[in-house]
């Protein structure tokens, strides 16, 4: 009796779990699973009272109540199997109500059995075993309903067996769980109906539901039963535009979708069991290093007739618990994106070429202008040359020419921003390379060696150089420059500190603006631009009179520790 009540409790808990899943996903199969569990619970609990009570009429009363659960378990199982596996799903949905008609008739037959004796011809109490058991003599309608129920259960098992043959992990594990859970009660019921041994008078079916409930509960915990849906294989994966390939640990293909087959120009029968590189050639062959990695991706090109297409190949392991069962290979078409990028590269190349030519021509004209200004200054009569107004005009003219020259030179650095993709760069190595031009200028560099790398534009060295040059030019008496780093939450802060005169509070933010500063005011503006390419920020936090301190903040994910250093 205790085992039966436990079975009912487990079934109810499983129904609650499925109800939550149903509310979240709005999946039909969850509704049927709830139906099965509640029917199991009713059957088990009522059978517990039938077995536990001594009075024959009370036993017969609860035996009839069992049929509220018994009548619906087979059809609920059949509907669940059809929906979950996807076999005959549309047909079953269309005629769902028709499948429920006979269970309702069975319940009606039980309620009116005393008038027609079609379900149970008679019943009596058997006490030969030392414990009173209710024995029911089955009528003709019982056998009609039993045959109908048995056919539905066998069809449900067949649906899962069909899926089990074709599925890969983790779906195959789920199908195996459902098959095992379904077969145990069926075997118990056959033993009872066939009057085999002690099961002639004692129905083990509700007891086996305890085992079924435990198997399904274990499946939910260990294999996310009800959370990963095999039907998605047909409805989702086959309709994907991306290529989907599952390979085993030997790189043999065990599953493939329509998009990947079209890309390869082959049928499913031709590729199942073949090696991955036999399908697409060496382009998709994984190196030994890649094969032992977890997740990785790379760009590949495949020839399709006269056209070459470009794809990203993504590989991730398929795991069951902590064991690898194979790999999932996704092939995403990036041909259009690649062509747009290539067109953009060509456009940038042409713009840069034109900018270089234009910059060269302007610099030539600036040099000519500078030369003629110098000649004018030399040919002026002494009285005019010594005129304060003329001297001021010539000075402003030369200053304007120098500013134009500096700004034209600056455009060369600025046009290279973002042209080349960002890369992982060592802070230590990059800072040392940027400091090298200042050798012999009485400035000592103290660069921390921590083996840290940041994801930055290739002009990162230029950013460090401009920070060092800014300290030399504006610090007045700078003799030391320190480069260090520290972790702040998930970010990394790189600190560039000197021992110069520092920056006044009103200038701390203005110094990063274009054309603000003692000279052209372009150095720190370029630094901020270089760093912003990969989401880094910079600010000045020093105290005026004790030196300037520039803090570069590197966001999480854009810095790492290089284990090789």
N, C-alpha and C positions, 0 to 999 in steps of 0.2 A: 504493500500500500504506500509506503514511504517513497519507493522508487517511482511509482506512478505520479504522486504529487510533485516530486522533484522534476519529473519529465514535464508536467504541466507548467511548473514555474519557469523552467528553462525556455520552454516554447513561448511563454508570455514575454520573457525578457528579450528573446530574439525578435518577437513582433514589435516591441518598443524600439529596438535598434533599427529595424527595417523601416518603421514609421518615420524615424528621424531622417533616414536616408531618402525616403520617398518625398518628404517635405522639401528636402534640399535639392534633389535632382529631378523630381517630377517624372519618375520612370515607372512604366506600367509593371515591370517585373517585381518591383518592391511591393506593390499592392497585392499581387498574388502570393508573394512570400509571407506577407502579414496574414493573409487568408489561411495559408497552410499552418502557420504556427498557432493561430488562435483555434483552428479546428483540432489540431493535435492536442492543445491544452484542454479543450472541452472533452475530447475522447478520453484522455488519460485520467483527468480528475473524476469524471463520472464512473469510469471503470474502477477506480480506486474505491469509490463508495459501494459499487456492486460487489467487489471482492470482500470488502471489509465488513459489510452488514450481514446479519444472520437471518433476518426475516426474508422469505422468498418473494413476497410482494414488493418489498422495498428494493430488493435486488432487481426484480423485473422492471420496476419504475426507472431506476438509474440506467439499466441496460437500454431502455428506449431513449433516454436522454442522451446517451452516447452517440446516437445516430445523428444528432445535430452536428457533431464533429465528424463522425465517420462518413456521412453522406457527402461532405464537401472536400475532404482531404484528397481523393483521387483527381477530381476535376481541377482543384486548385493547383495540385502538383503539375498536371498536364498543361494548364494555362501558363504557369510559371516557367516550365521547361521550354515551351514554344516561344515565349517572349524573350527569355534570357539567352537562349541559343540562337534565336532568329529563324529557326526552321518552322515553316508554315505560319509565320507570325501574322501576316495580313489576313489569311484565312481564319485563323483562330480569333482575331479581333472582330472580324465581321460576324462570326457566328457564336460569339461568347455566350450570349443569353441562351442559345439552344443547348449548349453543353451543360447549363445549369438546370435544365428542366427536369432531368431524371433524378438528380439529388433532391429536388423539392418534392417530387413524387414519392421518393423513398421515405422522406420525413412524414409526408401525409399518410403513407401506407402504415408507418409505425403508430401514428396517432389513432388510426382507425382500425388497427389490426384485430381488435376484439370482435369486429363485425364481419370480417371476411377471412381472417386467418391466412392471408396470402403471403405475408412476410414471415411470420413464425406460426407454424401449425400448432405448437404447444411448447410447454417448458416445465421443467421439474428440478428439484434440488438433489444433487448427488453428494452423499456424505461418505462414500466408500473410501475416500482418501484421508479421512480423519478431519477434513476441513470442508464445510458446506460450499459447493460451487454450483452456480446456476447453469443448467444445460438447456440450450435453445434448439428446438427442432425446426430447421429451416423450411420455409414455404417456397412456392414457385417464383414469386416476385423477388425474393431474396437472391435467387440464383441469376435472375435477369440483371439485377443491380450489381451483383458481385462480378459478373462477366464484363459489364460495362466499365466498372471501376478498374478491374484488372487490365483491360485493354488500354485505358487511359494511362495507367501507371507504367505499363510496358512501353507505350509510345513516348512518354516523357523520358524514360531511361534511354530509349533509342536516340532521341534528340541530343541528349548529352553525350552519348557514345559517339555520334556522328561528329560533334564538335571536338571531342577529345582526340579523335584521330587526326584532325587537321590543324589543331591549335598548337601554338608554341608557348613556352613559359612567359608570364605567369598564368596565362589563361588555361593551359592544360591542367595545372594544379587545381584550379577552381572547378573545372569539369569533373576531375577525378573525385573531388570532395562531394559534389552533388551526386555522382553515380554511386559512390559508397553509401552515402546517407540514404539514398532511395532504395537500394537493394536490400538493406538489412530488414526493414519492416516488411517488405514483400516476402522475403524468405520465411519470416515468422508467421505471417498470415497464411501462407501456403501450408505450413506444418499444421496449423490449427484446422483449416478447412478440410485437409486430407485426413484428419483424425489419426495423426501419427503419434504413437506413444502417449506420453502424459499431456501432449498438446491437444488431444481429442476433446478434453473438457476445459482446458485452460488456454486462453488466448494470449500468446506472448507478444502480440503485435504492439500493444501500448507500452510494454516494457522496452521493446526495441526502439520505440520512439525516444526513450531517454538517451540511448546511444546515438540515435540520429541527431537529436538536439545538441548533444555534446560535440559531435563531429562538425556540425554546422557552426556552432559557437567557436570551436577551435579554428575553423576556416576563416571566420570573420577576424579573429585576432591575428592569426599567423599569415594568412594569404589575402587579406582585404577582400574576402568574399562579399559580394554585393557592391564593392567600391570600384572594381575594375570590370567592365562589362564586355564580354566577348562579342556581343552583337555590334560593338563599335568597329570591329574588324571589317564588317561589311558596309555599315552605314557611314563611317567616317574615313577609315584608312583608304578604302577603294575610291572614294570621291576626292581624295587629296590631290592637289596639283604637284606636290613634292613627291619625289621618289622615296619609297619606303622599302628597306630590305633588312631582313633579319638573318644573321649568319650565326653558325655555331662556333664553338671554340676552335675548330679547324678551318674557319673562314669558308665553310660550305653554306650555300644559300638554303634556308629552310622556309622562308616566307618572303613574298615580294608583292607589291601592289601594281595596279594597272599603269600608273604614271612611269614607274621604273621600267616596266616591260616595254612600253612604247618608246622610251628613250633608248633601250637596248635593241629594239626591233625584233624581239623574240616572244615566244609564248611561255606561259608558266610551266608547262610540262618540259620545255627545253632547258630551263634554267635551274629548277629545283634540284638540289644535290650537287650543282656545279660550284667551282671556286669563284669567289667574287671577282678576281682579276680576269677570269675567263669571260665574264659578262661584258666588261667595259675595257679590258686591257690593262696595261701597266699604270694608267692614270689613276686608278682607284686602288692600286695595290698599297697596302700599309707596310711601312718599314717595321723592323723589329722593335725600335724605340716606341713608335706610335702604337704598335699592337699591345704593348705592355702598359700604355698610359690609360688613364680612366677616360675622361672626355677630351676630345680634341677635334679640331676642324681645320680644313685647308681648302684653298681654291683649286679647282681643276678645270680643264677644258676638254670637251668631247666633240668629235666630228660627227655631224648628222647629215649625211649626204655631202653636198657641196658647202654646207654651212657649219661653222665652228661655234659651239655654244659654251658658255661659261657657267660654272656651278660652284656652290660651296658644299663640300662633303663633310658632314658632321657625324662623328661616331661616339656612341655612348654605350657602356656595358649594360647588359640585362642581368639583373641580380635576383636570386631567390634566397631570401635571408642575406647571408654574407657571402654566398657562393655565386660566382659568375656562371651564367648559363649560355651566354653568347653575346652578340653585339647588335645594336640597332644602328643602321646606316641610313642617314637622311640626305637626300640630294636635292638641293634647292637651286632653281634656275635664277641666275643673276645676270643673264645675258644683256637685258635692257639696261640694268644698272651699270654693268661694265661698259656698255657702249656710251652711256651718258658720261661716265667718269672719263673714258678715253677722249670723248669730244671736249670735255672740260679741260683735260690735260693739254690737248692740242690748242684750245683757245688761249689757255694761260701761257703756253709756250710762245704763241704768236704775240700776245700782249707783252710778255716779258722781252721778246726780241725787239718789238717796237719801242718799249720803254728804254731798253739799253741804247738803241740807236739815237733816240731823242735825247736821252741823258748825255750821251757822248757829244752830240751836236751842241747842246746848251752849254756844256762845260767848255767846249772850244770857244763859243761866243763869249762866255764869262771871262775866259783867259784873255781873249782879244780885248774885251772891255777893260780888264784890269791893266793890260799892257798900255792901251791908249791913255788911260787915266794917269799912269806913271809918266808917260811921255809928256802929257799936258802939264803935269806938275813940274817936270824938269825944264820945260821951255818957257814957262811963265817968267816975266821980268821979276826981279827981286822985290820991287816995291809992291807989286800985286801979290807975289807969293807970300810976303810977310803980312798982308792984310788979314786981320783976324777972321773976317767973314769968309774970305776965300779959303783960308786954312780949314775952317769949320766945314765948309761945303765939301772940300776934298776928303776930309776925314770921314764925313758921313757917307760919301760916295763909296769910299774904300770899304767901309763897314758894311754897306748894303751889298757890295759885290761879294764879300766874304760870307755873309749870311746866305746869299743865294747859292754860293758854292757848297756850303755845309749842308744846306737843305737838299740840294740835288744829290750829294753823296749819301745822305740819309735815306733817300728813296730807294737806293739799291738794296740796303739792308731790309727795309720795310716790305719791298715787293717779294722778298723771299720767305716772308712769314706764311706758314701753312702750306707752302708749295710741296714740301716733302712730308710724308706721314710722320707723326711722332714716333719716337723709339724709347726703349728703356736705356737710361744713361746713368753712369756712376757719378754721384755727387763729388766724390773725392777726386776722381780722374778729371772730370770736366772743370772743376775749380782750379786744379793745378795747371791745366793747359791754359786757362784764362789768365792765370797769374804770371805765366812765364814771360810775357813781354815787359813786365815791370821789374825784371831782374836788373840789378845795378842801380836802382832808383831810391835806395835807402829805405825801402819798405819791406818789413818782414811779414811773411804770411804764415799763419798757424791754421792749417786745414785739418779738421778732424777726420780720422780714418775709421769708419764704422761699416764699410761694405754695403752702404745703402744705395738703392737705385730709384730714380723717379721717371715717370712716363712724361716726356716733354718734347717740344719741338726741337729739331736739330740745331736751332740757333740758341740753345741754352747756354753754350759757351760764350756767345756774344752777350747774353744777359749778365753773366758773371763778370765779363770783361768790363761792361759799362758801369756796373756797380763799383768795381775796383777803381776804374778811371774817374768816376764821380768822386770817390773818396780822395784820390790824389789831387784832383783839380780844385775841389771845394773845401776839403778838410783843413787846408793851409799848413798844418804841421803833422800830418799823418805819418806815423812810423810803423804802425802795426795794423794788420787786418786779420780778424779771426773769422773762420767759417766753421760753424757747428750746427748740430741738429738736436731736436728733442721731440718726443711724442706727446701730443695733446689730444686726449680722447682717441679717436680713430685716425686723426690727421697727423701729418708730420710738419714741423715748423723748422725751416732752415734759417739760421741767423747769420747775417754778414755784418760784422761790427768793426768799427775803426776807432782810433783814439784822437780824432781831429776835433774841430770846434763844434760839430753837431749841427742840428737843424732847428730853427726857431719854431715854436708851436704853430704860428700862423702859416708857415710854409710846408708843414708836414704832408698835407694832401696836395697842395698846389704844385709841388716839385714833379709830380707825375703827369701834369698836364703838358700839352704840346706848347713849345715856345715860352716856357717859364723857367728862368734860371739865369745864371750869370753869362752864359755863352748862348748857344742856340736853344737849349732846353729840350733837346730831342733824345738824349741818352736814356733817362729814366722813363720817358714815354715809350720808347722802344722796348725797354725791359718789361714793363707792364703788358705790352702787346704780346711779347714772346711767351710770357708765363700764362696769359689768359687763354692761349690756344688749347691747353689741356686742363683748364679750370683752376689754375693756381692763382692766388692773390698775393699782393705785396703791400706792405705799409712800413712807415718809419716810426719806430717806437723809442728812439734814444732820447737822452736828456741833453739839452743845449749846454755846451761848454765841456761835456765829457766825451763827446763823440757821437757819430751817427750809428744807428742800429736798424738795419733793414730785415724784416721778418717775412719770409716767403712761406705761405701756407699751402701744403700739398694735400688735396682731399684723399679720403680713404679709397683704396683701390688703385691709386696712381703712384704708390710708393711700395717698395718691398725691400727685404734684406737679401743680399746676394750671398748664398750659403758657401759659394766657392772662395769667398774672401775671408 
